[in-house]
Amino acid sequence: MSKKGNVSRRGFVKGAVAGLIVGAAATYGATQIAMPGKPAAPAVGPTDSAEVSYTLNGNPVSLLVDSRWTLAAVLRNEYSMKGTAIGCGLGECGACTVLMNGIAVPSCMVLAIDADGATIETVEGLASGEELHPIQKAFIKNRGFQCGFCTPGFMMATKGLLDKNPNPTEDEMRDALSGNICRCTGYVRIMESAMEAAEAA
């Protein structure tokens, strides 16, 4: 369970699904309600595009995106961040986990236009030049991977927790990684890696 006031990954996914449904309604001409003193914005069409800006791994970037593109697709296809793996595409496996404004989120569930102005961190941003991040070192040392497909997502979920809580309990780490699935069932070594990274932090 997440602490009161924090956004859990399950809560984020539920909110993202609700947002996508509302967005779909707007896409196909649903009437929008104007805020007090502010006229209603026009509905977003299915092929509209918008200019968005992110801070991606510490670098400011801007891009014209289609309103239907997900953040995962933009990271992979437009910025070659291939570490953001797309597994289920439904926010259930965690392979595409990135940090958005410091929160671990499944990037396949975030529309690129909704991330406008956000700070995005991917696994490619962990290392500092040739120096690996302690999380990467711990996963290598403890062989916290098998096929490696899920590993970037686990690393980013680990970082999301350690940035907020550098000294987590094992239960807190398990909760933070609960949204990530390893198809090779390598959870013991993954947990060992994550907890060693916490000790290094």
ChimeraX attribute file (.defattr): number of C-alpha atoms within 10 A of each C-alpha:
attribute: neighborCount
match mode: 1-to-1
recipient: residues
	/A:1	9
	/A:2	13
	/A:3	7
	/A:4	7
	/A:5	6
	/A:6	9
	/A:7	12
	/A:8	19
	/A:9	23
	/A:10	16
	/A:11	12
	/A:12	18
	/A:13	19
	/A:14	14
	/A:15	13
	/A:16	19
	/A:17	16
	/A:18	12
	/A:19	16
	/A:20	16
	/A:21	12
	/A:22	12
	/A:23	17
	/A:24	17
	/A:25	15
	/A:26	17
	/A:27	18
	/A:28	12
	/A:29	13
	/A:30	14
	/A:31	12
	/A:32	13
	/A:33	10
	/A:34	10
	/A:35	9
	/A:36	7
	/A:37	6
	/A:38	8
	/A:39	10
	/A:40	12
	/A:41	11
	/A:42	12
	/A:43	17
	/A:44	18
	/A:45	14
	/A:46	14
	/A:47	9
	/A:48	12
	/A:49	16
	/A:50	14
	/A:51	13
	/A:52	17
	/A:53	18
	/A:54	19
	/A:55	17
	/A:56	19
	/A:57	16
	/A:58	11
	/A:59	9
	/A:60	12
	/A:61	13
	/A:62	13
	/A:63	17
	/A:64	12
	/A:65	19
	/A:66	17
	/A:67	20
	/A:68	19
	/A:69	15
	/A:70	20
	/A:71	24
	/A:72	25
	/A:73	23
	/A:74	19
	/A:75	22
	/A:76	16
	/A:77	11
	/A:78	11
	/A:79	12
	/A:80	12
	/A:81	17
	/A:82	17
	/A:83	21
	/A:84	29
	/A:85	23
	/A:86	23
	/A:87	16
	/A:88	12
	/A:89	17
	/A:90	14
	/A:91	26
	/A:92	18
	/A:93	20
	/A:94	33
	/A:95	30
	/A:96	36
	/A:97	34
	/A:98	31
	/A:99	22
	/A:100	21
	/A:101	15
	/A:102	16
	/A:103	24
	/A:104	29
	/A:105	27
	/A:106	31
	/A:107	29
	/A:108	28
	/A:109	24
	/A:110	23
	/A:111	23
	/A:112	27
	/A:113	21
	/A:114	13
	/A:115	18
	/A:116	16
	/A:117	15
	/A:118	16
	/A:119	19
	/A:120	24
	/A:121	23
	/A:122	22
	/A:123	24
	/A:124	15
	/A:125	14
	/A:126	18
	/A:127	14
	/A:128	9
	/A:129	8
	/A:130	6
	/A:131	10
	/A:132	12
	/A:133	16
	/A:134	20
	/A:135	25
	/A:136	20
	/A:137	17
	/A:138	24
	/A:139	23
	/A:140	12
	/A:141	13
	/A:142	16
	/A:143	14
	/A:144	22
	/A:145	21
	/A:146	15
	/A:147	10
	/A:148	13
	/A:149	19
	/A:150	25
	/A:151	27
	/A:152	24
	/A:153	32
	/A:154	33
	/A:155	26
	/A:156	27
	/A:157	28
	/A:158	23
	/A:159	29
	/A:160	24
	/A:161	21
	/A:162	21
	/A:163	13
	/A:164	11
	/A:165	14
	/A:166	15
	/A:167	17
	/A:168	16
	/A:169	12
	/A:170	14
	/A:171	10
	/A:172	15
	/A:173	20
	/A:174	17
	/A:175	15
	/A:176	23
	/A:177	25
	/A:178	15
	/A:179	23
	/A:180	21
	/A:181	19
	/A:182	20
	/A:183	13
	/A:184	12
	/A:185	11
	/A:186	15
	/A:187	16
	/A:188	10
	/A:189	18
	/A:190	23
	/A:191	20
	/A:192	18
	/A:193	27
	/A:194	28
	/A:195	23
	/A:196	18
	/A:197	23
	/A:198	24
	/A:199	14
	/A:200	13
	/A:201	14
